[in-house]
């Protein structure tokens, strides 16, 4: 299956174009994407599917060999899209699954460089997002009902006469768009998230932010449970080793991590770092943050 980035579909013709707002928007993330294993956490190409089952929730993620599975770094594009939609919605402006933006805007928002190599990596990320297919029971009325989609239905780039990029248009899947439009399913994240370089620590921040929020008492997870939810291919022993290394480094913005051992099992505990009230007030005034805490 090849990416459909050059096509103009009937679906596109039925949608109203939503131009990005630009500006220094607060980053927002989808809670569903934060809580479940939807992306590869490896920098090396992954083609092995994710087949996740936990209670009534199931997720299947499949990749094509040509591009590999969409990664947690590729998901930054979806964070950009969610942030644009939420900001427009809060400002009373119309939104759409058909979005337009510039590579420079997306790269700057996600803390990337803006040179040609970064633009090429962005295009590769868009190809992986488009060619990765997901099927899930999440947000379906019946757990046996199957909702299948790609993270991007299609995308295309606009070029000037000299072949220089003018912008990108993309169509988001209804499953993702509906979750973002519903205020309940979106959380504000720390912009320092984009500085995290490891796939596991990025995933860990998202799940900590989703489940721990700003609860003073924090939260904890059994390490074996975390291993299952991560969707990684490495064995539990390797996963636990990498987790302990992250705890030693303490890289997650806004949280302190500890490992507790009891009855031969390990648990990861995380608590929020207290925020200075004045600093929090300034952040709210400067970024107009809207935080839907769990």
C-alpha positions in Angstrom: 0.0 0.0 0.0 1.5 3.3 -1.1 0.7 6.7 0.7 -2.0 8.6 -1.0 -0.3 12.0 -0.6 -0.9 13.1 -4.2 -4.6 12.3 -4.4 -7.6 14.6 -4.2 -10.4 12.4 -3.0 -14.2 12.8 -3.0 -13.9 13.0 0.8 -11.7 16.1 0.5 -14.2 17.8 -1.8 -16.9 17.4 0.9 -14.9 19.0 3.7 -14.3 22.6 4.5 -10.6 23.5 4.7 -9.4 24.4 8.2 -6.3 26.6 8.0 -4.1 26.4 11.1 -4.0 29.3 13.5 -0.2 29.4 13.8 1.1 31.1 16.9 2.5 29.7 20.2 -0.4 27.5 21.1 -0.5 25.2 24.2 0.2 21.6 23.2 -2.8 19.3 23.6 -2.8 15.5 23.4 -5.6 13.0 23.0 -6.2 10.9 26.1 -6.9 7.8 24.1 -3.5 8.1 22.4 -1.8 8.7 25.8 -3.3 5.7 27.5 -3.0 2.9 24.9 -0.3 1.3 22.7 -0.9 2.9 19.3 2.6 3.7 18.2 6.0 2.1 17.8 8.4 3.3 20.6 11.5 2.3 18.6 13.6 4.5 16.3 14.3 1.4 14.1 11.6 0.5 11.6 9.0 -1.7 13.0 6.7 -3.9 10.9 5.6 -6.4 13.6 2.0 -5.6 14.4 0.7 -4.4 17.8 -2.0 -6.8 19.0 -3.2 -5.6 22.4 -6.0 -7.1 24.5 -7.0 -5.9 28.0 -10.6 -6.6 29.2 -13.1 -5.2 26.7 -10.4 -3.0 25.1 -8.5 -4.3 22.0 -6.2 -2.6 19.6 -4.6 -3.8 16.4 -1.9 -1.7 14.6 -0.4 -2.8 11.3 2.4 -1.4 9.2 3.6 -1.8 5.7 7.3 -2.8 5.1 7.8 0.2 2.8 7.3 2.8 5.5 7.1 0.9 8.8 4.8 1.6 11.7 4.0 5.2 12.8 6.2 6.1 15.8 5.7 8.1 18.9 7.7 10.9 17.3 5.4 10.8 14.3 2.5 11.3 16.7 3.8 14.9 17.3 2.0 15.8 14.1 -1.3 14.6 15.7 -0.5 16.7 18.8 0.0 19.7 16.5 -3.4 19.0 14.9 -5.2 18.5 18.2 -3.7 21.7 19.6 -4.9 23.6 16.5 -8.4 22.2 16.7 -8.8 22.8 20.4 -7.5 26.4 20.2 -9.9 27.2 17.3 -12.8 25.6 19.1 -12.1 27.6 22.3 -12.0 30.7 20.2 -15.3 29.9 18.6 -13.9 29.3 15.2 -15.0 26.4 12.9 -12.7 23.4 12.5 -12.6 20.5 10.1 -10.8 17.2 9.5 -9.3 18.8 6.4 -6.4 20.9 7.8 -3.8 23.1 6.2 -0.5 24.2 7.7 3.2 24.8 6.8 6.1 22.4 7.4 7.9 25.3 9.2 4.9 25.7 11.5 4.7 22.0 12.4 8.4 21.6 12.9 8.7 24.7 15.0 5.7 23.7 17.2 7.2 20.3 17.8 10.6 21.6 18.7 12.3 20.4 15.5 14.8 22.1 13.2 13.6 23.6 10.0 16.2 22.5 7.5 15.7 20.3 4.4 16.5 17.1 6.3 13.9 17.9 8.9 11.3 18.6 6.2 12.2 15.3 4.6 11.7 13.5 8.0 8.3 15.3 8.3 7.2 13.9 5.0 8.4 10.4 6.0 6.4 10.8 9.2 3.3 11.8 7.3 3.8 8.7 5.1 4.0 6.4 8.1 0.9 8.0 9.7 -1.0 7.5 6.5 0.1 3.9 5.8 -0.3 2.6 9.3 -3.7 1.1 9.9 -5.5 0.9 13.3 -8.5 -1.2 14.4 -9.9 -0.7 17.9 -12.9 -1.2 20.1 -12.2 2.1 22.0 -15.1 4.5 21.9 -17.3 1.9 20.2 -20.7 1.1 21.6 -20.1 -2.7 21.3 -16.6 -4.2 22.0 -17.0 -6.5 19.0 -17.6 -3.5 16.7 -14.5 -2.8 14.6 -13.4 0.8 13.7 -10.5 0.7 11.3 -8.6 3.9 10.1 -5.2 5.4 9.4 -3.9 8.3 11.4 -4.0 10.4 8.3 -6.6 9.5 5.6 -4.5 11.3 3.0 -2.1 14.2 2.7 -0.7 16.4 -0.1 1.9 19.1 -0.4 1.7 22.4 -2.3 4.8 23.6 -4.1 5.8 26.8 -5.8 7.2 27.0 -9.4 10.7 26.1 -8.1 9.6 23.1 -6.2 9.8 24.7 -2.8 7.1 23.7 -0.3 4.3 26.2 0.4 2.3 24.1 2.7 0.7 20.8 3.6 -3.0 19.7 3.6 -4.1 16.6 5.4 -7.3 14.8 6.3 -7.6 13.4 9.8 -9.7 10.3 10.5 -13.1 10.7 12.1 -12.1 8.6 15.1 -9.3 10.9 16.1 -11.1 14.1 15.2 -14.2 13.2 17.2 -12.1 12.5 20.3 -10.3 15.9 20.0 -13.5 17.9 19.4 -14.9 16.3 22.6 -13.3 18.3 25.4 -13.4 15.3 27.7 -10.7 13.4 25.7 -8.0 16.1 25.5 -5.3 17.1 28.0 -2.7 19.9 27.9 0.9 18.6 28.0 4.2 20.2 29.0 6.0 21.7 26.0 9.2 20.1 27.4 7.7 16.8 26.2 9.1 17.5 22.7 12.6 17.6 24.2 12.3 14.0 25.4 14.5 11.9 23.0 13.7 8.3 24.0 10.6 6.5 22.8 10.0 4.9 26.2 10.3 8.1 28.2 8.0 9.9 25.8 5.4 7.1 26.2 5.9 7.1 29.9 5.3 10.9 30.2 2.0 10.5 28.2 0.7 7.7 30.4 1.8 9.4 33.6 0.2 12.7 32.5 -3.0 10.8 31.6 -3.3 8.8 34.8 -1.5 10.9 37.3 -2.6 14.4 36.2 -2.0 16.8 39.0 -3.2 14.6 41.8 -1.1 15.3 44.8 -1.0 11.6 45.8 0.2 10.6 42.4 -0.4 7.2 40.9 1.4 3.9 40.5 1.5 1.0 38.0 2.8 -2.5 38.3 5.8 -2.7 36.0 4.5 -5.8 34.3 1.2 -4.0 33.6 3.2 -1.1 32.1 5.1 -3.5 29.9 1.9 -4.9 28.5 0.4 -1.4 27.8 3.6 -0.2 26.1 3.3 -2.6 23.2 7.1 -2.9 22.9 8.7 -6.0 21.5 11.4 -6.3 24.2 11.0 -8.8 27.0 9.8 -7.7 30.4 13.3 -7.9 31.9 14.8 -5.5 29.3 11.8 -3.2 29.7 12.2 -3.1 33.5 16.0 -2.4 33.1 15.2 0.6 30.8 12.5 1.8 33.2 14.9 1.9 36.1 17.4 3.9 34.0 14.7 6.5 33.3 13.9 6.7 37.0 17.6 7.4 37.7 17.6 10.2 35.2 14.3 11.7 36.2 13.7 13.3 32.7 9.9 13.6 32.8 8.8 17.3 33.1 6.6 17.9 36.1 6.9 14.5 37.7 9.1 12.5 40.1 9.4 8.8 39.5 10.3 6.1 42.0 10.5 2.3 41.8 9.0 0.4 44.8 9.5 -3.3 45.4 7.1 -5.5 47.3 6.5 -9.3 47.3 9.0 -9.8 44.5 7.2 -7.3 42.2 8.1 -3.8 41.1 5.8 -0.8 40.9 6.4 2.5 39.3 5.2 5.4 41.4 4.9 9.0 40.1 3.9 12.2 41.8 3.6 15.7 40.4 6.2 18.3 41.3 4.5 21.2 43.1 3.9 24.2 40.8 4.5 27.7 42.0 1.1 29.5 42.0 2.5 32.6 40.5 4.2 30.7 37.7 1.0 28.8 37.0 -1.0 32.0 36.8 1.4 33.5 34.4 1.3 30.4 32.2 -2.5 30.6 32.1 -2.4 34.3 31.2 0.3 33.8 28.6 -0.9 30.7 26.9 -4.7 30.6 27.8 -4.3 27.0 28.9 -7.3 24.9 29.1 -6.6 21.7 31.1 -9.1 18.9 31.4 -7.7 16.9 34.2 -8.6 13.3 34.7 
